[in-house]
Amino acid sequence: MTRTDITFDSAGVTVAGHLHLHDGPAGPHPAVVVGHPGTSVKEQTSGLYARRLAERGFAALAFDAAYQGESGGPPRGLEDPAQRVEDFKAAVSFLTTRSEVDADRIGALGICASGGYVLPATASDHRIKAVGTVSAVDVARQFRLGADGTQDPAVFQAMLDAAAQARTAEARGEEPPVLALFPDTAEQARAMGGEHAVEGFDYYRTPRAQHPRAASSFTWSSIDRMATFDAFAAVPLIGPRPLLMLAGTRAVTSWMSVEAFQRATGPKQLHWIEGASHVDLYDRKQYVDPAVDLLADFFTEHLGQAA
């Protein structure tokens, strides 16, 4: 395997990525752009899936979202849905310039929050020929409604109050506060968000997968940018291109994959990974292996045989 550090422009922001290639024939190869979960970086689950797809002969590009990880852009820790969609399109543009890649055989894969962002990106960019998701989440729905869809609406209204106050502070020349994303302990995480929050804490805040560039906070302006975003509104435009969605049978977020799937108009598949939670599909081998098998078969069917 070969991993090349690359950069590309995304709406004026320099985005950093890793291009994974199999040490085989020179190509050109079918390619897959892989987006990471919210708060994550390319060295975590998106990099894992990119490497596994590269092992199957695909050119696979994992990248850090603008304003996060090794990518550029102030303010740091901004989660801007419009920019995250643009990042996918810019990654596709980058791949079309590479001699290793067949520009007519490019797919996209989104994990967690990127599983939401990849849908409008695909809907509006016909260069993406097939799209897959793993543990797909519309990050706006998650903040508005909670991971399981049952959050008290007052919670998000209070967050919008805080976002407004942060914008006012910044306008007055003050240092705006930030939204801390993780508590200090697993017990605090459980009290805040149950087992789903504990699993997120275990992945991001312990030696299991923690990374120094993974976001520990968002700007509060991220919240009002999310408020009116709808990752699923454009799903009908993906057809007639194919869609594959993977979700764990224990994932509290799976209702979002079901909702997106129901809106799809073209060829579509929803596969359940037995026994997996949302976060299990980030890195647990017993769940990632069947997910990669399904994704590789899907992209091979719709992008053509990899090297």
Number of C-alpha atoms within 10 A of each C-alpha: 11 12 15 11 11 14 19 19 17 23 12 10 18 19 25 23 26 21 24 26 27 23 12 11 11 12 17 17 26 25 33 32 25 31 36 27 26 19 21 25 27 27 20 20 25 29 23 17 27 29 25 20 26 26 20 19 25 30 28 33 33 29 31 30 36 29 22 25 24 19 22 19 16 11 13 16 24 24 26 21 24 15 18 23 23 20 27 29 22 18 25 22 16 18 23 18 11 11 12 18 23 18 21 14 21 28 24 28 32 26 28 28 26 29 30 32 32 31 31 23 25 27 20 15 15 13 17 26 21 26 29 27 29 31 29 29 29 26 27 21 21 19 18 23 17 19 22 16 15 10 14 11 12 11 13 19 13 11 18 19 13 19 23 15 16 20 17 13 14 12 11 10 8 11 11 17 17 18 17 12 11 19 17 9 12 20 14 15 20 16 12 14 15 13 16 21 21 22 19 18 23 18 20 20 21 12 9 10 16 17 18 10 15 22 22 17 17 22 20 25 23 18 24 18 17 21 18 12 16 16 26 24 13 17 24 18 19 26 16 14 19 20 26 20 26 24 28 23 16 17 21 18 24 22 16 23 23 15 11 21 19 14 15 21 16 15 13 18 15 16 15 16 21 13 12 20 23 23 23 21 25 24 18 12 11 14 18 21 15 14 22 17 13 17 22 20 14 19 28 17 12 17 22 14 15 22 18
